[in-house]
Amino acid sequence: MENQIITSQKNSTTVVAVITGVATIDTATLTVKWDASDTTATIEKAGSVSGLTVTFTITPTDNDISPGHYVYDINIAEGTDEYTPVSGIYTVNDGVKN
């Protein structure tokens, strides 16, 4: 089953992930791309880590992107090991703009 994040243009969004299967998390990064093969990220955010819970704060400026379905993943580092425990679809709905 895919994990889906749904937001609107220019909206704040908080993404919280509880990670299992690791002892600790040193760093976490949320990456959003139009397509998985893209070499540049549309959104890339470092997460705030508390135990095994990671929180990402997406700002209205971050979400000022074209409406559509993007792909995302959350990468974590535990020491020298890296994992991608969460991935899915990042949907941006058309927002009301000034």
MARBA-3410 file (N, C-alpha, C, O; in Angstrom, 1 decimal):
98
0.8,-1.2,0.0,0.0,0.0,0.0,0.9,1.2,0.0,1.8,1.3,0.8 ~ 0.6,2.2,-0.9,1.3,3.4,-0.9,0.8,4.4,0.2,-0.3,4.4,0.6 ~ 1.7,5.2,0.6,1.4,6.2,1.6,1.2,7.5,0.8,2.0,7.8,-0.1 ~ 0.1,8.2,1.1,-0.2,9.4,0.3,-0.3,10.6,1.2,-0.8,10.6,2.3 ~ 0.3,11.7,0.8,0.3,13.0,1.4,-0.5,13.9,0.5,-0.2,14.0,-0.7
-1.6,14.5,1.0,-2.5,15.4,0.2,-2.4,16.8,0.9,-2.6,17.0,2.1 ~ -2.1,17.8,0.0,-2.0,19.2,0.5,-2.6,20.1,-0.6,-3.0,19.6,-1.7 ~ -2.6,21.4,-0.4,-3.0,22.3,-1.4,-1.9,23.3,-1.6,-1.0,23.5,-0.8 ~ -1.9,24.0,-2.8,-0.9,25.0,-3.1,-0.9,26.0,-2.0,-1.9,26.4,-1.5 ~ 0.3,26.5,-1.7,0.6,27.6,-0.7,0.0,27.3,0.7,-0.3,28.2,1.4
-0.2,26.0,1.0,-0.6,25.7,2.4,0.5,25.1,3.2,1.5,24.5,2.6 ~ 0.5,25.3,4.5,1.4,24.7,5.4,1.0,23.2,5.6,-0.2,22.9,5.6 ~ 1.9,22.3,5.7,1.6,20.9,5.8,2.6,20.3,6.8,3.8,20.6,6.7 ~ 2.2,19.5,7.8,3.1,18.8,8.7,3.0,17.3,8.4,1.9,16.8,8.3 ~ 4.1,16.7,8.2,4.2,15.3,7.9,4.9,14.7,9.1,6.0,15.0,9.4
4.3,13.7,9.7,4.9,13.0,10.8,5.0,11.5,10.4,4.0,10.9,10.0 ~ 6.2,10.9,10.7,6.4,9.5,10.4,7.0,8.9,11.6,8.0,9.4,12.2 ~ 6.4,7.7,12.0,7.0,6.9,13.1,7.7,5.8,12.4,7.1,5.0,11.7 ~ 9.0,5.7,12.6,9.8,4.7,11.9,10.1,3.5,12.9,10.3,3.7,14.0 ~ 9.9,2.3,12.3,10.2,1.1,13.0,11.4,0.3,12.4,11.7,0.6,11.2
12.0,-0.6,13.1,13.0,-1.4,12.5,14.4,-0.9,12.6,15.3,-1.5,12.1 ~ 14.6,0.2,13.3,15.9,0.8,13.5,16.0,1.1,15.0,15.0,1.3,15.7 ~ 17.2,1.2,15.5,17.4,1.6,16.9,17.4,3.0,17.1,16.8,3.5,18.1 ~ 18.0,3.8,16.2,18.0,5.2,16.3,17.9,5.9,14.9,18.1,5.2,13.9 ~ 17.6,7.2,14.9,17.6,7.9,13.7,18.5,9.1,13.9,18.3,9.9,14.8
19.5,9.2,13.1,20.4,10.4,13.2,19.9,11.6,12.3,19.9,12.7,12.8 ~ 19.5,11.3,11.1,19.0,12.4,10.2,17.8,11.8,9.4,17.7,10.6,9.2 ~ 17.0,12.7,8.9,15.9,12.3,8.1,15.6,13.3,7.0,15.7,14.5,7.3 ~ 15.3,12.9,5.8,15.1,13.9,4.7,13.8,13.4,3.9,13.7,12.3,3.6 ~ 12.9,14.4,3.7,11.8,14.2,2.8,12.1,14.8,1.5,12.5,15.9,1.4
12.0,14.0,0.4,12.3,14.4,-0.9,11.0,14.2,-1.8,10.4,13.2,-1.8 ~ 10.6,15.3,-2.5,9.4,15.3,-3.4,9.9,15.6,-4.8,10.7,16.6,-5.0 ~ 9.6,14.7,-5.8,9.9,15.0,-7.2,8.7,14.8,-8.0,7.8,14.1,-7.7 ~ 8.7,15.4,-9.2,7.6,15.2,-10.2,7.6,13.7,-10.6,6.6,13.1,-10.8 ~ 8.8,13.2,-10.8,8.9,11.8,-11.3,10.2,11.2,-10.6,11.1,11.9,-10.3
10.1,9.9,-10.3,11.2,9.3,-9.5,12.6,9.4,-10.3,13.6,9.4,-9.6 ~ 12.5,9.5,-11.6,13.8,9.6,-12.4,14.4,11.0,-12.4,15.5,11.2,-12.9 ~ 13.6,12.0,-11.9,14.2,13.4,-11.9,15.4,13.4,-11.1,15.6,12.8,-10.1 ~ 16.4,14.3,-11.5,17.6,14.4,-10.8,17.6,15.5,-9.8,18.4,15.6,-8.9 ~ 16.6,16.4,-9.9,16.5,17.5,-8.9,15.1,17.4,-8.2,14.1,17.0,-8.7
15.2,17.7,-6.9,14.0,17.6,-6.1,13.1,18.9,-6.2,13.6,20.0,-6.4 ~ 11.8,18.7,-6.2,10.9,19.8,-6.2,10.8,20.4,-4.8,10.8,21.6,-4.6 ~ 10.8,19.5,-3.8,10.9,19.9,-2.4,11.9,18.9,-1.7,11.8,17.7,-1.9 ~ 12.7,19.5,-0.9,13.6,18.7,0.0,13.7,19.3,1.3,14.1,20.5,1.5 ~ 13.3,18.6,2.4,13.2,19.1,3.7,13.9,18.2,4.7,13.7,16.9,4.6
14.7,18.7,5.6,15.3,18.0,6.7,14.2,17.8,7.8,13.4,18.8,8.0 ~ 14.1,16.7,8.4,13.1,16.5,9.5,13.7,16.7,10.8,14.9,16.7,11.1 ~ 12.8,17.0,11.7,13.1,17.1,13.2,12.9,15.7,13.8,11.8,15.1,13.7 ~ 14.0,15.2,14.4,13.9,13.8,14.9,13.8,13.8,16.4,14.5,14.5,17.1 ~ 12.8,13.0,16.9,12.6,12.8,18.4,12.4,11.3,18.6,11.3,10.8,18.3
13.4,10.7,19.1,13.3,9.2,19.2,13.2,8.6,17.8,14.1,8.8,17.0 ~ 12.1,7.8,17.6,11.9,7.2,16.3,10.8,7.9,15.5,10.2,7.4,14.5 ~ 10.4,9.2,15.9,9.4,10.0,15.2,10.1,11.1,14.5,11.0,11.8,15.1 ~ 9.7,11.3,13.2,10.3,12.3,12.4,9.2,13.3,12.0,8.1,12.8,11.5 ~ 9.4,14.6,12.1,8.4,15.6,11.7,9.0,16.5,10.7,10.1,17.0,10.8
8.3,16.7,9.6,8.7,17.6,8.5,7.7,18.7,8.4,6.5,18.5,8.4 ~ 8.1,19.9,8.4,7.3,21.1,8.3,7.4,21.7,6.8,8.5,22.2,6.5 ~ 6.4,21.5,6.1,6.3,22.0,4.7,5.7,23.4,4.7,4.5,23.6,5.2 ~ 6.3,24.4,4.2,5.8,25.8,4.3,5.0,26.1,3.1,5.0,25.4,2.1 ~ 4.2,27.2,3.1,3.5,27.7,2.0,4.4,27.9,0.8,4.0,27.7,-0.4
5.6,28.4,1.0,6.5,28.6,-0.1,6.9,27.3,-0.7,7.0,27.2,-2.0 ~ 7.2,26.3,0.1,7.5,25.0,-0.4,6.4,24.4,-1.3,6.7,23.8,-2.4 ~ 5.2,24.6,-0.9,4.0,24.1,-1.6,3.5,25.0,-2.7,2.4,24.8,-3.2 ~ 4.3,26.0,-3.1,3.9,26.9,-4.2,4.4,26.2,-5.5,5.3,26.8,-6.2 ~ 3.8,25.1,-5.8,4.2,24.3,-7.0,2.9,23.9,-7.7,1.8,24.1,-7.2
3.1,23.5,-9.0,2.0,23.2,-9.8,1.2,22.0,-9.2,1.7,21.1,-8.6 ~ -0.2,22.1,-9.3,-1.0,21.0,-8.8,-0.6,19.7,-9.6,-0.2,19.8,-10.8 ~ -0.8,18.6,-8.9,-0.5,17.3,-9.5,-0.1,16.3,-8.6,-0.1,16.5,-7.3 ~ 0.3,15.1,-9.1,0.7,14.0,-8.3,2.2,13.8,-8.5,2.7,13.6,-9.6 ~ 2.9,14.0,-7.4,4.4,13.8,-7.3,4.7,12.5,-6.6,3.8,11.9,-6.0
5.9,12.2,-6.6,6.4,11.0,-5.8,7.3,11.6,-4.7,7.9,12.6,-4.8 ~ 7.2,10.9,-3.5,8.1,11.3,-2.4,8.7,10.1,-1.7,8.2,9.0,-1.8 ~ 9.8,10.3,-1.0,10.3,9.3,-0.1,10.9,10.0,1.1,11.3,11.2,1.1 ~ 11.0,9.2,2.2,11.6,9.7,3.4,12.8,8.8,3.6,12.7,7.6,3.7 ~ 14.0,9.4,3.6,15.3,8.7,3.8,15.8,9.0,5.2,15.7,10.1,5.7
16.2,8.0,5.9,16.8,8.2,7.2,18.2,7.6,7.3,18.6,6.7,6.5 ~ 19.0,8.2,8.1,20.4,7.7,8.4,20.5,7.2,9.8,20.1,7.9,10.7 ~ 21.1,6.0,10.0,21.4,5.5,11.3,22.8,5.1,11.2,23.2,4.1,10.7 ~ 23.7,6.0,11.8,25.1,5.8,11.7,25.5,6.0,10.2,25.2,7.0,9.6 ~ 26.2,5.0,9.7,26.6,5.0,8.3,25.6,4.3,7.4,25.8,4.3,6.1
24.5,3.7,7.9,23.5,3.1,7.1,22.4,4.1,6.8,22.0,4.9,7.5 ~ 21.9,3.9,5.5,20.8,4.7,5.1,19.6,3.8,4.7,19.8,2.7,4.1 ~ 18.4,4.3,4.9,17.2,3.5,4.6,16.1,4.4,4.0,16.1,5.6,4.3 ~ 15.2,3.8,3.3,14.0,4.6,2.7,12.8,3.8,3.2,12.2,3.0,2.5 ~ 12.4,4.1,4.5,11.3,3.3,5.0,9.9,3.7,4.6,8.9,3.0,4.7
9.8,4.9,4.0,8.5,5.5,3.6,8.6,6.1,2.2,9.5,6.8,1.9 ~ 7.6,5.7,1.3,7.5,6.4,0.0,6.1,6.4,-0.4,5.3,5.6,0.1 ~ 5.7,7.2,-1.4,4.4,7.2,-1.9,4.1,8.4,-2.8,5.0,8.9,-3.5 ~ 2.9,8.8,-2.8,2.4,9.9,-3.7,2.2,11.2,-2.9,1.6,11.1,-1.8 ~ 2.7,12.3,-3.4,2.5,13.6,-2.8,1.6,14.4,-3.7,2.0,14.8,-4.8
0.3,14.6,-3.3,-0.7,15.2,-4.2,-0.8,16.7,-3.7,-1.1,17.0,-2.6 ~ -0.7,17.6,-4.7,-0.9,19.0,-4.5,-2.2,19.4,-5.2,-2.3,19.3,-6.5 ~ -3.2,19.8,-4.5,-4.4,20.3,-5.1,-4.3,21.8,-5.4,-3.6,22.5,-4.8 ~ -5.1,22.2,-6.4,-5.1,23.6,-6.8,-5.6,24.4,-5.6,-6.6,24.2,-5.0 ~ -4.8,25.5,-5.2,-5.2,26.3,-4.1,-5.7,27.6,-4.6,-5.7,28.0,-5.8
-6.3,28.4,-3.7,-6.9,29.7,-4.0,-5.7,30.7,-3.9,-5.1,30.8,-2.8 ~ -5.5,31.4,-4.9,-4.3,32.3,-4.9,-4.9,33.7,-5.0,-6.0,34.0,-5.5 ~ -4.1,34.7,-4.5,-4.4,36.1,-4.6,-4.3,36.6,-6.0,-4.5,37.8,-6.3
END
